[in-house]
Amino acid sequence: MTNSDTPDTNIAAGDGTASAHPDPAADATRVPDFGKGALPYGRPMQTEFDDGLEYPRIGGVSFRRGTLTPGQSAIWDEHWDRVGTVLSDEKIDVEEWFGRTGPTIVEIGCGTGTSTVAMAPKEADHNIIAVELYKPGLAKLLSAMTREGVDNIRMVRGDGVEVLQRMIAPESLDGVRLFFPDPWPKARHHKRRILQSGTLRLIASRLKPGGIFHAATDHAGYAEWIEELRDVEPALEPIAWPWPESPMLLDRPTTKFENRGLNLDHDIHEFVWRKRADAADAADSADAADPADATREDAR
């Protein structure tokens, strides 16, 4: 695994999209390509802007610059090589990295890690992989891990979708978390939102049967967007909130960011999905019921 703080040179400059993978047939673990402009059955029109990407999300994604304090730099230099890595095409070996087997959860966009480090001790038997682009955010998380003696967290610096696609093996995760992603509120920027039908398909492909995807937002428009997506991925079963019987911890601490939203009278919207045990059959049934299949075949 690449532990250098230098971004993988195979990442396409400034976007991290499919241009970094010139041979789609080379990796059978990647999300199926439905062809430019063709969407799996049930995917909403909001993803029709797909331009041949493996996940239909368009927008610049790059490493965010930031300055560390002297204390953060010292902790980073001492601990990063053991608990951190950067986006690459090397699949993560969880047993090797954590030194044990166990349920594994990926948190996309962990920010400064407030929720991550607070939840980790409550699920000490779980392996937590926190993904974030912003180095100072990871540095704060690393400092908190060191200060509080939390050792079941590992970190990847990179775009969450790219990490899932390139570094996580299919059906290897017990859970995925996405808390308060950028809502991209302007209509012309909705295509940049991380939650699209294609990314739901990617998340489903990385979850084990029975695995959980938990998302939260305080943005009303984004909540409506996610609500439209609740039923479009046949492999994922929407679960009503709250879900006290969840096999994965769902109780989050209230973060500083979340408090700002609450102070503005923003409602917090929680979304949970569980991967169906018969996910493959559900996907096949959905595709078989798609009336556009014949049209797609004719077009090819």
N, C-alpha and C positions, 0 to 999 in steps of 0.2 A: 504494500500500500504506500502511496506517495505521501510523505509527511511534510514535504517542503511547503513553505508558505507561498511559494511562487505558483501562480495558476498554471494548470496543465496547458502546454502549448497547443494541444489538439483542440482546445475550445475555440470555436469560431470567434473572431474578434468582435466584442461588443454585443453579441446576441446569444451565443450558446445554443443555437438551434440545430436543426438536422444537418446543416452544412458541415458539421463536425464529423458526420458519419457518411462518407461517400458511398458505402456499399450496404444498402438495406438488407441484402440477403446474407450478410456475413454474421449476423447475430440473431439467432432464432428467438432470443428472449425479449426482443423489442416489441412494442405495440404493433399490431397488424396494420398494414397500410391499406386503406380503403380506396386509395386513388384520389387525385386532386379533385376537390369539389364533391366527393362522394362521402356520405356520412352513414355510420351504422344506424340501423333502424331505431327510431325514437329519439334521436339526438335533435335538439331544437335548432331552429334556424339561426340562433345567435352564433353558431360556430361555422356558418357557411363561408366565413372569410378564410378558412383553412387554405393555405397555399402550398400544400404538399408536406407540411410539417408532420412529424409523427404524433405530436400532440397539438391541437389547434389553438395555440396561444401566440400572439404576435407582439413583439416589443423588445426593446433593448434590455438585456440582462448582463450585468458585468460586476466585477468585484468592486465593492464600495470602499473608498479610501477613508482612513480615519487615523487619528493619532492616539497612541497609548500613553498612559502615564508611566513614569519610571517604575512604579511598583507593578503595574500590569505587564510591562515589558519583561521585568525580571521573572515573574511567574510564567509568562508565555514561554520564555526561553528555557525555563526549567522543565515545564510539563507538557508543552504542546506536542512534541514528538511522540509521546506515549499515548495521549488521549485525543489527538487531533490529526486531521488529514485534509487534503483539498480535493476538489472534483477531479476525477480521472475516469478512465475506462476499466479500472481494476475493480472487480466485484469485491465487496466487503465480506471478509471471513469473520463472522460474528464470534465464533468460538475462539479463534486465535486472538482477536482484538480485545475481547473482554476476559479471556482466560477461563471461559465457562460457557455452557449452553444455557438456554433459558428463553422465555418469551421476549420478543424484540419489538420495540416501538420506534418509529421515526417521527420526529416532530419537525415539521416544515416551517421555517421562518421563526426560530426561537427568540429572536431579538436579543435582549440582554439576559435572557434565561431565568427570569423571575419565576415563572410557572414551572419551568423545567427542573430547577434545583429544589423547589418546594415540593414537587410531586414525586421526585425520584426516591426519597427515603421511604415513602409510603408504598412503593412498589419495588422494594429492594431486590426482589428476585427477578426483576425485569432488566433487560439491556436497553438503554435509551440512547438513540442516535439523534443528536440535535443538529439541525442544518440551518446555516445562516450565511449571508453574504458579507455582513458588516463585521469587520475584524474587531472593533472596540466592543461590540455586543458579545462576541465570543470571548473576548478577554475578560469582560465582567462576569460571564458565566464561569469561566475557568477560575477566576479569583474566588467566586462564591463556592465552587466545588472544593477548592483547596482549603478555604477557611472552615467549611462545615464538614469536611471529611467525606464528601459524597463521591463514590467511586464507580457507580453504575451508569455513568454518562460518558459518551464519546461524541466528538464533534466533527462535522464536515463543513468546510467553507466552500459554498457554492450555491447555485440555484436549486431549489428543492425538487423541481420537476426533472431537471437534468440528473440530479443525484439518484432519484428513483429509477430513472430510465437506464442510467449507465452503471450504477454501482450496487443496486439492490437486485438480488435474484428473484425470479418469479415465485410467488407463493411462499415467501420466506418470512413475512412480517405478521405479527399478531395485532398490530395496531398502527394507525397513522393519525397524527394530530396536525391541525391547521388552525391556529388561534389568531383572529384579528388580522387577516391578510389585507394588503393595500386594496381599498375599495375601488380605486380608479373611478371616481364619481361621474366624470364627464362622459357623455354618451359615446363620443368618438374614441374614448380610451377603454371602453368595456372589453374590447378584444385583448387587452393586456391583463385582464383579471386571471389569476392563477386557476380559479375553479371554472373549468369548461367541461363539456361532455368528454372531450378527449383525455383530460387529466383525470377525470373520474374513472375512465376505462383503465388508465395507467395504474392508478391507485388500486383498483380492484385486482389487476393482474399481479400486483406485488403482495397482496394480502393472502394469508392462508384461508381456507374455508372456515367461516366463523370469526374471522378477523374483523376488527372494528375501525371505522373511520369517523373521527370526531372533529367537527369544524365549528367555529364560533365567530360571530361578527356583531358589531354594534351599529353597522350602517344599514339603514332601512332598505335602501335601493339594492345593496348587495344581498341582503336577506331575501328579497323578492327574486333576485336572479338565481340564488341557490335553491329556493323553493321550486323554481321551474325545472331544476335539474334533479330533484329528489328521486324521480321515478325513471329517469332516462337510461340508467345503466342497469341492464338486466341482471348482472352478477351481484348487485348491491341491493339489499333490502332496507328501506328506510325504517328507522325505529323511532317511535314517539318519545319525545322528551317530557319529563325526566325518565330515566331508565335505571332504577335502583338495582336491577338484577344484572347489570352489565358486568361481563368478565374483566373489563378493563376499567381502571380508575377514570372517572369522568369529572370528579369534583376538582375544580381549578381554584387556585387562590386569586383574589381580585388584584390585578396589577395596577400600577400607576397609570398606564395607558387606559385601562378599562375604567378606572375611577374618573378620568377626565370625561369619558363618554357618559357615565352615569350622572356626573354633575351637570351635563348638558341635557339631561332627561332622555338620553338614548336608551332604548331597550336593547338588552343582550339577547341575541338569537343563537340558539344552539341546534346543531344538526348532527345526527348520528345515523350511520349505516352499518349493517353487518353483512359480510360476504356470505352469500348463500352456499350451503353445502353442495347444492346441485348447480353451481354457477355455470358450468360449461353447458349443461342442458338448457338452462334459462337463456343463455346467449344464443344457442342454436335455434331455440323456439322463436325468439324475437327476430332473428335474421330471416327465418323461414316465413314469418308473417309479414315481412316487409314487401309491400306491393311494388316498390321501386327496384327490387332485385333484378327483374327481367330487363328493365330499362338500363340498369348499370351494366349488365352483361352485354346488351346490344351495343352500348357505348364503347365497350372494350373491344 
